[in-house]
Structure formats: C-alpha cells, structure tokens
Amino acid sequence: MPTIALVAAGTRLGLSLGKVFGGHGFDVALIARSEERLGALTDRLTDEGVEAAGFPADVTDRSALAAALDSAGARFGGIDVLQYSAPYVRADDGDSWMTGVLDVTVENLRPQIEGTCYGAITATRAVLPAMIATGAGTLLFTTGASAVSPTPSAGAAGAAGAALHNWALKLNNALADKGIYVGYVALGAWIEGTPGTPEDASPIEPDDIARLHWDMHATRNPAERLITA
C-alpha cells in the first residue's frame, strides 16, 4: 500500500487529507507535536477504515522531525507522498496570532521561518533520497495565501511562506525529470470549523481542500494552486 505522511497534521485539513488519501488506498502517517491530537486523529481514521499511525514531533525540532519521518517510513515501508502544512509559530505568548508587516522583526520572523521553511526542508530531505532512488513520489506544501498575495496583516507568515513558495517551485523544476512531482497550495480562505472565523467569511470545507490536494497528486499538475472562497 502507498503511504502519505502528513506533517503538522491538524483536526480539520489533516483529518480530511487522511480520509481522502486513505479512501484511495493510502496508509497514513501522522506527524504532529501533540500526542493527544495524534491519538484522536488515528482513532478517527481507523474508524474510517484507514490504516494510520501517529509519530510525535515538533516541526521546529529538526532532528525529532527527521526521526519521526524515518520511523514512519520504517513502519509503513516507505513514504510515497509527503504533505507539509506550514504551522503558524508564535514568537511569544501574546494573544495575536499574526504579525503585521510594520511589526515584523528578526525575533518574531525567525520562529515562523523555522516552522514554515526549515521544517519543510527538513521533512523533504528526510524522504527525498528514497523517492529519487525509486524514481517516484509527491511533495505537497500548504501555506496561507499571504505567501503569494501580499497581505499587510500577515507580515511574518507571508514572508516565510513566500520563501517556501519560491523553493517549492524551483524544487519541482529540479525534480521533474526524476519522476517526482512537487505541488504548492496557498489557502486564501478560512477552513470550516476554524476558531475565530469572521462572521462575514465564506469558509471552505476541509474535505474539498483535501480533494484538491488529491487531484494535484493524481494529475501531477499544476505546480501551484491558490484556493479562494
């Protein structure tokens, strides 16, 4: 059975990705910081008839993340698809979950770069050698739309996402002749069920977003996609 590794898997998009790919015959390796969340996700997917297992790791802990992916590969016999959901990493314990462009500093940008870019690169390097050796594989990276459509209120997240966006597109070009597809997804809409969703928003169902990820993997096209409400 093929296997998808979902890094920074959450209870909305992560669960939906597990259900959609699992429904197409994939085993699912879940990687997240919270063991409690991993247990709940594994149970939900198991109830859906999907073979799933959790591997705890914080994406900002590069050695732990690489080890978790190694363990997932050993458990399932390899990783065929990697999906990395860039998390928002707070620089402190403040209430604000976004840093406006005028408030960006080296100190509050660094942790976002760690979670978005360094985590994605670490995860990719953990699975890429095996993909190159077999001549097949898919790498999917998901961030907010501020990475491709500058948003003043998302100064730090947008800057970090833009770096990942640039790297992912170049990676796709470099790996195209090696049988490996790289797809980048920018989410420009709220996901249904997300706490704090504005009343005037038009949220998108996570299952619909997950199906778009599946379509990109299955068709190996396009290299990037902006999802809006």
Stockholm file with secondary structure:
# STOCKHOLM 1.0

chainA/1-229         MPTIALVAAGTRLGLSLGKVFGGHGFDVALIARSEERLGALTDRLTDEGVEAAGFPADVTDRSALAAALDSAGARFGGIDVLQYSAPYVRADDGDSWMTGVLDVTVENLRPQIEGTCYGAITATRAVLPAMIATGAGTLLFTTGASAVSPTPSAGAAGAAGAALHNWALKLNNALADKGIYVGYVALGAWIEGTPGTPEDASPIEPDDIARLHWDMHATRNPAERLITA
#=GR chainA/1-229 SS CCEEEEETCCTTHHHHHHHHHHHTTCEEEEEESCHHHHHHHHHHHHHTTCCEEEEECCTTCHHHHHHHHHHHHHHHTCCSEEEEECCCCCSSSCSCSCCCGGGCCHHHHHHHHIIIIIHHHHHHHHHHHHHHHHTCEEEEEEEEGGGTSCCGGGHHHHHHHHHHHHHHHHHHHHHGGGTEEEEEEEEESCBTTCTTCCTTCCCBCHHHHHHHHHHHHHHTCCSEEEEEC
#=GC SS_cons         CCEEEEETCCTTHHHHHHHHHHHTTCEEEEEESCHHHHHHHHHHHHHTTCCEEEEECCTTCHHHHHHHHHHHHHHHTCCSEEEEECCCCCSSSCSCSCCCGGGCCHHHHHHHHIIIIIHHHHHHHHHHHHHHHHTCEEEEEEEEGGGTSCCGGGHHHHHHHHHHHHHHHHHHHHHGGGTEEEEEEEEESCBTTCTTCCTTCCCBCHHHHHHHHHHHHHHTCCSEEEEEC
//
